[in-house]
Amino acid sequence: MPELPEVEALTAFLREHAVGHVVTRVDLAAVQAIKTFDPPLSALGGLELTGVARHGKFLDLDVSGLHLVVHLARAGWLHWRTGLPTAPPKPGKGPLAVRVHLDDGDGFDLTEQGTRKGLAVHVVRSPAEVPGIARLGPDALAVDRDTFVALLAGRSGQLKGALTDQTLLAGIGNAYSDEILHAARLSPFKMADKLTDDEALRLYDAVRATLTGALERQVGQQAATMKGEKRSGLQVHARTGLPCPVCGDTVREVSFADTSLQYCPTCQTGGKPLADRRMSKLLR
């Protein structure tokens, strides 16, 4: 799933390549992707793309006061295209959801792989009209240390869930929460409101360092290479069975119904494995 660093890098990419161009046409190939009807997608035609912003994991394209807001969900992505075909795409064929044409013949596709569809496209007059944006907590890269510590102190539940709760902290998903917890040397199942002062500060520093480092690797990349760059920088996420780059212990996994987390026992849980079931708690 694209998270804060990837969406911020896409924002920078679009500022460089798309801002200042006029949207000539928007093609809808997957009806389930569009979540609004007023204004319609067609209202964007003939308007200049004047800015691009990020809200958590939402991408916000300002088209002369109207906003094309995109959430890429788990398997969505933005593909920049040089010389888009003029013929409208056939609905329901392949991963294409939305195609945006610009006045120089270039543009981009919003796609989503797999059968489980979650990509969401909104056309609104204000980003605050998108329910997911209206519910966002402070941005993970903008929140100050005292606010961060206070948010966690008031949160009952495990750290993994706290970091990925967009209403608490915006921008962190499954992959970077694993990376942050590994960097902070904390168990994903430790309770958020039970952190010591030292642990809370360690976690804050890990959030900053992990996201900033990922963002530095991503910005300047072409859209097509961002996913590979993300994978290359991961320490534990999606590395089950491989050695931890820090200590050499084997990275382990806890699986849930539709997702999983990865961690290093030596670095994070005192060498003790976590039981691999939904209601797992740290083995003491």
C-alpha positions in Angstrom: 0.0 0.0 0.0 1.4 3.4 -0.9 2.0 5.3 2.4 3.2 8.8 3.3 6.6 8.7 1.6 5.3 7.3 -1.7 2.3 9.7 -1.8 4.5 12.6 -1.0 6.9 11.6 -3.7 4.0 11.3 -6.2 2.9 14.8 -5.1 6.4 16.2 -5.9 6.5 14.3 -9.2 3.1 15.7 -10.3 4.1 19.2 -9.3 7.0 19.0 -11.6 5.3 17.2 -14.6 1.6 18.1 -14.5 1.0 21.5 -12.7 0.4 24.3 -15.2 -1.1 22.0 -17.8 -4.8 21.9 -18.7 -6.8 18.7 -18.1 -8.4 18.0 -21.5 -10.3 14.9 -20.6 -10.8 12.3 -17.8 -11.8 8.8 -18.7 -13.5 6.5 -16.2 -12.8 2.8 -16.8 -13.8 1.4 -13.4 -17.1 2.8 -12.2 -16.6 1.5 -8.6 -13.6 3.8 -8.3 -15.5 7.1 -8.4 -17.1 8.0 -5.1 -18.8 11.3 -5.9 -21.1 12.5 -8.6 -21.3 16.3 -8.0 -19.2 17.8 -9.5 -18.9 15.1 -12.2 -15.5 14.0 -13.5 -16.3 15.8 -16.8 -16.2 19.1 -14.9 -12.4 18.9 -14.8 -12.1 19.1 -18.6 -10.7 22.4 -19.8 -9.4 23.5 -16.3 -5.8 24.0 -15.4 -4.1 21.8 -12.9 -2.8 24.4 -10.4 -1.5 22.5 -7.5 -0.9 19.1 -5.8 -1.0 18.3 -2.1 -1.0 15.4 0.2 -3.3 14.7 3.2 -2.1 11.6 5.0 -2.2 8.9 2.3 -4.6 10.9 0.1 -3.3 12.6 -3.1 -5.0 15.9 -3.8 -4.9 17.5 -7.3 -6.2 21.1 -7.3 -7.8 21.7 -10.7 -8.6 25.4 -10.8 -10.5 25.1 -7.5 -12.0 21.7 -8.0 -10.1 18.9 -6.3 -9.4 15.4 -7.7 -8.7 13.5 -4.6 -7.3 9.9 -4.8 -6.7 7.2 -2.2 -4.7 4.5 -3.8 -5.7 1.8 -1.2 -3.8 -1.4 -1.1 -3.0 -2.1 -4.7 -3.5 1.2 -6.5 -0.9 3.2 -8.2 -0.3 6.2 -10.5 1.4 5.6 -13.8 2.7 8.6 -15.8 2.1 8.1 -19.5 3.9 10.0 -22.3 1.6 10.2 -25.3 -1.7 8.8 -24.1 -3.9 7.0 -26.6 -6.8 9.2 -27.8 -9.4 6.4 -27.9 -11.3 6.0 -24.6 -10.5 2.9 -22.7 -12.9 0.0 -22.5 -14.6 -0.1 -19.1 -13.8 -3.1 -17.0 -10.8 -4.2 -19.0 -7.6 -4.7 -17.0 -6.4 -2.7 -13.9 -7.1 0.8 -15.4 -9.6 2.8 -13.2 -9.1 6.4 -14.3 -7.1 8.1 -17.1 -6.3 11.8 -17.0 -5.3 13.5 -20.3 -3.3 16.8 -20.3 -3.0 19.4 -23.0 0.5 18.3 -24.1 -0.7 14.7 -24.9 0.8 13.3 -21.7 -1.1 12.3 -18.6 -1.5 9.6 -16.1 -3.4 6.4 -15.3 -4.8 5.4 -11.9 -4.7 1.6 -11.8 -5.5 -1.1 -9.3 -4.4 -4.7 -9.4 -6.3 -7.7 -8.1 -9.9 -8.5 -7.5 -10.3 -6.7 -4.2 -11.0 -3.1 -5.2 -10.4 -0.2 -2.8 -9.0 2.6 -4.9 -11.2 5.7 -4.4 -11.5 8.8 -6.5 -13.4 11.9 -5.4 -14.2 15.2 -7.3 -15.0 17.8 -4.6 -14.9 21.5 -4.1 -12.9 21.1 -0.9 -10.7 18.2 0.3 -12.5 18.4 3.6 -15.6 17.0 1.9 -13.8 13.6 1.6 -14.8 11.7 4.8 -11.4 10.0 5.1 -9.6 13.4 5.0 -12.0 15.0 7.5 -11.2 12.2 10.0 -7.4 12.4 9.7 -5.3 13.0 12.8 -2.1 15.1 12.6 0.4 14.3 9.9 3.0 11.8 11.0 5.8 14.1 9.7 4.4 17.3 11.0 3.3 16.3 14.6 5.6 17.6 17.3 7.1 15.4 20.0 4.8 16.5 22.9 1.7 16.0 20.8 2.9 12.6 19.7 3.6 11.4 23.2 0.2 12.7 24.4 -1.7 11.0 21.6 -0.1 7.6 22.4 -0.6 8.1 26.2 -4.3 8.5 25.5 -4.6 5.5 23.2 -5.6 2.1 24.6 -4.5 -0.7 22.3 -1.4 -2.1 20.7 1.3 0.0 19.1 0.9 -1.6 15.7 -2.8 -0.5 15.6 -2.1 2.9 17.0 0.5 3.8 14.4 -1.7 2.7 11.5 -4.9 4.4 12.8 -5.3 7.4 10.5 -7.6 9.2 12.9 -4.7 9.2 15.5 -1.8 9.8 13.1 -2.0 10.3 9.4 0.2 8.7 6.8 1.6 5.5 8.3 0.5 2.1 7.0 1.4 -1.6 7.4 4.9 -1.5 5.9 6.3 1.6 7.6 4.7 0.8 11.0 6.7 -2.5 10.9 9.9 -0.5 10.0 9.3 2.1 12.7 8.7 -0.4 15.5 11.9 -2.3 14.4 13.9 1.0 14.5 12.4 1.8 17.9 13.1 -1.7 19.2 9.5 -2.1 20.4 7.1 -5.0 20.1 4.1 -4.4 17.8 1.9 -5.8 20.6 3.1 -3.5 23.3 0.3 -1.3 24.6 0.5 2.3 23.4 -0.5 3.8 26.8 2.1 1.7 28.7 5.2 3.2 27.0 7.8 4.6 29.3 9.1 8.2 28.6 12.2 6.7 27.0 10.2 4.3 24.8 7.8 7.1 23.6 10.7 9.4 22.6 12.4 6.5 20.9 9.3 5.8 18.9 8.9 9.4 18.0 12.5 9.6 16.7 11.9 6.3 14.8 8.8 7.7 13.1 10.8 10.8 12.0 13.9 8.9 10.9 12.1 6.1 9.1 9.7 8.4 7.1 12.3 11.0 6.4 14.7 8.4 5.1 12.1 6.8 2.9 11.0 10.1 1.6 14.6 11.1 0.7 15.0 7.9 -1.3 11.6 8.4 -3.0 11.6 12.1 -4.0 13.2 12.5 -7.4 12.3 9.0 -8.5 10.1 8.4 -11.5 6.6 7.1 -10.6 7.5 3.8 -12.2 10.5 3.2 -9.8 9.0 4.2 -6.5 7.7 0.8 -5.5 11.0 -0.9 -6.1 12.8 1.8 -4.1 10.4 1.3 -1.2 11.1 -2.5 -1.1 14.8 -2.0 -1.3 14.9 0.1 1.9 12.8 -2.3 4.1 14.5 -3.9 7.1 11.8 -6.3 8.3 8.6 -5.8 6.5 7.9 -8.4 3.8 11.2 -10.1 4.8 9.9 -13.1 6.7 12.5 -15.8 7.1 15.4 -13.6 6.1 18.1 -12.4 8.5 17.5 -9.1 10.4 20.0 -6.6 8.9 20.7 -5.3 12.5 21.3 -8.5 14.5 21.1 -11.4 12.1 18.1 -13.1 13.8 15.4 -14.5 11.6 12.6 -12.1 10.8 9.3 -13.6 11.9 5.7 -12.9 10.9 2.3 -12.7 12.6 -0.6 -13.4 10.2 -4.1 -12.0 10.5 -7.2 -12.5 8.3 -6.2 -10.2 5.5 -2.8 -8.8 6.5 0.4 -9.6 8.4 3.2 -7.9 10.3 6.9 -8.7 10.4 9.3 -8.2 13.3 12.7 -9.3 14.7 12.5 -11.1 18.0 16.0 -10.1 19.1 15.6 -6.5 18.4 12.0 -6.1 19.5 10.7 -8.8 21.8 13.6 -9.8 24.0 14.2 -12.8 21.8 10.8 -14.3 22.4 8.5 -15.1 19.4 5.0 -13.7 19.2 2.2 -16.3 18.9 0.9 -16.2 15.3 -2.8 -15.8 15.9 -5.1 -12.8 15.8 -5.4 -12.4 19.5 -1.7 -12.7 20.2 0.0 -11.1 23.1 3.7 -10.7 23.8 5.0 -13.9 25.4 6.4 -12.8 28.7 
